[in-house]
Amino acid sequence: MFGNGHFFVVGIVLPMTKPCKVIEQSIAPACTKTEGFCMGGGCFGKSAIRDLQITPLVACLQFDINNCNGGILTVTNKCNKDLVIGDLKLPYIRIYESHPEPANLKLAKDEKGRTVVNDFRQLGVEQWSMLRNKKYNIISVAGKIGKNGFNLSIQNSRITINPQFDCLKTSVNDLNSVDDAFSIDNNCTDEVWIGDYKLQPAKVVTEVPGASYGLEFAKDSMGKVIIKQNDESNFASYTPIQDELLSMPAVIGDQKFTISYTKTKQLCE
C-alpha cells in the first residue's frame, strides 16, 4: 500500500515452455536429440548394443538388451541346466520355498486321554495361554510324511522324531511360556501330518529373479574377446573406437550355440 491508499498488484509473467519433442532418436539414450522441456531420465549411455544374434536359438534362454548406460546383455536361464558362456559359468537357480512360516504347536491330552495337537495360530493368545500348566513327563503322537510314518515325542523339553527326516526342522521354544511348545518347519516336498494336523509341503520355484545375469563382451589388451559379469552395476565398461562385432561360444547341457552382437562406438559427444 502506498501513501495515497491505493494497492498495486505486481504480476510475474512466466515464459511459455514448449513441450518435449524428439528431433533425432538414438539407440544410445544420451545421444537422442530433443527440444522443449523434457523430463530428465536415468539413462546416460552414449554407446549401445545392436544386432543381437543367438545361433541356433535356445528356447529356454531369454536374452534382453539394456542400452540404458552403454549396453548390457541380460540373460535369464530357465533351462534347468547350468549355462556356460566363454569361461563364465552361470548356474541355473532352484529355490525350495518352505512353509510360509514355522508352525508353533503344543501336544496335550483331551478328556479321554488322547493326544491332540494345538496350533498357536488357530487358538489365539488367550486360549493358547490356557495350555501353560499342561506339562507331561512324556507325550507322543504318530505322524506321516508322504507314505512314511514316524513318531514325534517330547520328554524333558526335548523333541524327538523317529525316524528322522532332514527336511523337518524342529525346536522346543516354550512360546508365550507354554511348557514344551515347539516349532516345526516343513522343508519337505510332501505334506506332513502330525496327528490330525497337516503341514503343507514346500513349493519348488523354478523361475526366480536371481536367475538373470547382466553380461558384457569386451576385448582385452591382446584383442581377445572376453566376458564380464555385470550384476552390481548397469554401466557398461567397454566402448570400442569403431563399431565391433563381438561373439562368444556358449553351451547349455549338450547344446552348443553362439552369442554375437555389435557394440557401437560412442555415438555422440
N, C-alpha and C positions, 0 to 999 in steps of 0.2 A: 504494500500500500504506500502510495506516495502522499506528499503533503496536501494535495487538493482533494484527497479522499477517494481517488479512483484506483481500481485494481487493474493490473496488466497481467495477462496470461501469456507466458512465453512458450511457444511450441517448438519442439525439436523434430525436424524433418529427417527421417532415416532414408538413406539411399535404397532404392529398389534393387533387390538381388535377383539375378537370373537363376532359373532352375538349372540343375546339373544336366549337362549334355555331353555325351561321349563323342569326341571328334575322331579318334582313331583307337580301335580296340587292339590290345596286345595280349598274347598268352602269358606274358610276364606282367603281373598286376601293376608294378611301379611304372611301367612304360606305357600304360594306357593314357591317352591324352584327352583331357576334358576341358570344359569351360563352364562358367557359372559356379554356383555354390554346390559343392559336392561333399557329402559326409565322408570323413576320412575312415578308411578301413584298417585292418591289422595286417595287411599283406604288403610286403615291400620287395618282392623278388624282381630282379632285373634280368634273370636268365630263367630257362624253363626246360621241361621235358616235352618232347613231341614224338609222334610216330612210334608208339609202343607196339611191339610185336612179341607174341608168345608162340613159338613154333616147336612142336604142334601144341594146340590148346589143351589145357588140363582143366576139366570141368569143375573139379572141386577146389581149385585155387582161384581166388578173386584178386585182381590187380587194379589199383587205382593210382592215378597221377595227381599229386598235390603240388601245384605250381605257386602256392601262396608266397613262399620265401625261397625261391631259387630252384625248386624242383626236387621233390622227394617221391620215390616209388613206394607205395604201400601194398603189402601182400598179406592176405588173410588165408590161413591154411585150414581148410575144412575136410582134409583128405583122410584123416585118421592115420596118417603116416608122417614121419619127420621129413622136412624139406631141406635140401642142401643146394645152395646157390654158390658156385665157386668153391671156396673153402669155408663158407659160413653155414653152420647148421642151425636151422630154425625149427625147434620141436613143435609137434602137434601137442596141444594142451587139452587135457581132460581133467575136469574138476568133479570130485564126488561131493555133492552138496548134502550135508547131513540134515537130520530132522531140524525144523526151524529153530528149536531151542531144546536143551535137555529137559526131559520130564522130571518133575520133582514128585516123588511118590513116598508112601508110608504103608507098610504092611500092618494089618491089625486083624483081630478076631471078631466075628459077629456073635450074636447071642447063641448061635448053635455051634460055636467053636470052629467055624470055617474061616480060612484065611481070605481076607478081602484086600483089594488094592485101592488105596485112596490117592487121588490126584489133586495136588495143590490148586491147579488152575480151575478144576471143576468145583471144589469145595469152597474156595474163598478163604480169606484170612481167619474169619471168626470160627467157622466150622473146623478148619484145619487146626486151630489152636486147641480145640477140644480133645485132640489126639495127644496132647503134650504128655500126659501121665501114663499113656499106654505103652509100657516098656516090657519086653518079653526076653526071657533068657535066650531063647532061640525061636525063630519063626521062619517058615519057608513057604514057597509057593512054586508050583510047576509052571514052566514056560515053554515056548516053542519059537524057533526061528526057521522059517520055511517049513521043511518036513522034519527038522531035527529038534528033539526035545532037550530040555535042560532043567536044572533045579536051582532056584535062587533062594539063598538063605542069609539071614542076618543073625549074628551071635557076637555079643560083647562089642557092639558097634563096628563089626567087621562084616563086609558083604562078600559073599562067595557065589560065583556062577559055575556050576559043574554040569557038563564040561564047559571049558572056557571058549569064548569066541572073540577074536581080536577086534572085530568091528563093533563090539559092545563096550562102551566106556561107562564105568560106574564109580560113584564115590559117596560115602556117607557124609551128609552135610548138616544134619540136625536143623533143617530150615525152620526159622521162627521158634527156635528152642524146642522143637518137637523131636524127642529122642528117636534115633535110628531112622530119621527121614533121609532119603538118599536121592541122588540124581542119576539118571541113566540116559545116555545119548546113543541113538541108533545110527551108526555109520554103515550098516549092512544094506545090501540091495534087496533084502527080503523083509517083509513085515515081521514084527516081533510081538508075541503075545506073552504077557506076564499075568497069569491067572486069566481073568476076562478083560484085562486092559490091553489095548492094542497100540503099538508104536508104528507109525508109518515108516516105510523103507526110505533109504537115502535115494536121491534122484541123481542120475548121471547127466551132466550137462556137457554137450559136445561142442557147442559154439559159445565162446566167451570173449569179452572184449580184449583180454590179454593175448588172444591168438593172432592179433595183427601186428605186423612189423614194418617199421619205416626203414627204407633202404636207399642207398645212393651208390651209383657206379662212379668211379673216378680213375685217374691214371697216376701211377707213382712216378718217381724221378727217372725211371728207366722206360717209361711209356707203356708199362703193363697195366691192363685194366684190373682194378681191384674193387672189392665190395666193402661198404661200410654200413654198419647198423646205426640208425639214426633215431632211436626211440626217445631220447631225452630232449631233443630239440627238433623243430620242424625247419630249421635253417640249413640249406644246402651249403656244403663247404667247397665244392668244386665247380669252377666256371672256366671252360676252355677259351682259348683265344679265338678259335673258329668253331663253328658247329661240328660236333663229333658224333659219329655212330659208335655206341658202346654196347657190347654184348657180353653175356656170361652164360656158361653152361650150367644146367641145373638138373637135379634128379629127385624124384619122389617115388619111393618104393623101387620098382623095377623100370619105371618110365623116365626116360631122358628127354629133355627139351632145352630150348634156348630162349633166353630173355634178351631182347635188344630194344634200344630206343636212341633217339637223337637228343643229345644235350646241347642246348644252344649257347652261343656266346652271349655276352652281356648285350641286351637289345636296346639299351638307351643309356645316356649319361646320368 
